[in-house]
Amino acid sequence: MDQAAAYVFRFGNPNDGKQFAFGGFVQYLLDELNMPTPETYSGVRVSRGLAEPVDIEFTPASSGCFGGTVRVF
């Protein structure tokens, strides 16, 4: 199932540079081992009112859930 989604996630104090956001069209695809495949999205890191571009990898947990694994590069 494909879903349009926007994600914002924070770690600790909003001013310490650990606030991130990304959005996109999330596709739940499986590889040859039936494991969900990650996709890379353009995102931002927000710190002290400034936005810095980052790449964010998201792997959906399942086809019916917006949860998953996030990695920031």
C-alpha positions in Angstrom: 0.0 0.0 0.0 1.4 3.4 -0.9 0.7 6.4 1.4 1.5 10.1 1.4 3.1 10.9 4.7 4.8 13.6 6.6 7.0 12.9 9.6 8.5 15.1 12.3 10.6 13.6 15.1 12.5 15.2 18.0 15.1 14.0 20.4 15.6 16.1 23.6 15.4 19.9 23.6 14.2 21.5 20.3 17.2 23.9 20.4 19.9 21.2 20.6 19.7 20.3 16.9 17.9 17.0 17.2 14.7 17.9 15.5 14.1 16.4 12.0 11.3 16.4 9.4 10.7 14.7 6.1 7.7 13.8 3.9 7.0 11.9 0.8 5.2 9.1 -0.9 5.9 6.0 1.2 5.8 2.7 -0.7 5.8 -0.6 1.2 7.9 -2.8 -1.0 9.5 -6.2 -0.1 12.9 -7.5 -1.3 13.6 -11.1 -2.4 13.7 -12.2 1.3 10.3 -10.6 2.0 11.9 -7.8 4.1 10.7 -4.2 3.7 13.0 -2.1 1.6 14.2 1.3 2.7 13.8 4.5 0.7 15.8 7.8 1.0 14.0 11.1 1.4 15.2 14.7 1.4 14.6 16.1 4.9 15.7 18.9 7.2 17.4 19.2 10.5 16.1 22.1 12.5 18.3 23.8 15.1 17.8 27.2 16.6 15.4 28.2 13.9 17.7 27.2 11.0 17.0 24.3 8.6 19.8 22.2 7.3 19.2 19.7 4.5 19.8 16.0 5.3 19.1 12.7 3.7 16.7 10.5 5.7 16.3 6.7 5.1 12.9 5.3 6.1 11.9 1.6 6.2 8.2 1.1 6.8 7.2 -1.4 9.5 4.3 -2.8 7.6 1.9 -1.9 4.8 -0.9 -0.8 7.2 1.3 1.2 9.6 3.1 4.6 9.4 5.7 3.4 11.9 9.1 2.2 10.8 12.9 2.6 11.1 14.5 6.0 10.5 18.2 6.8 9.8 19.5 10.3 9.3 22.6 11.0 7.2 
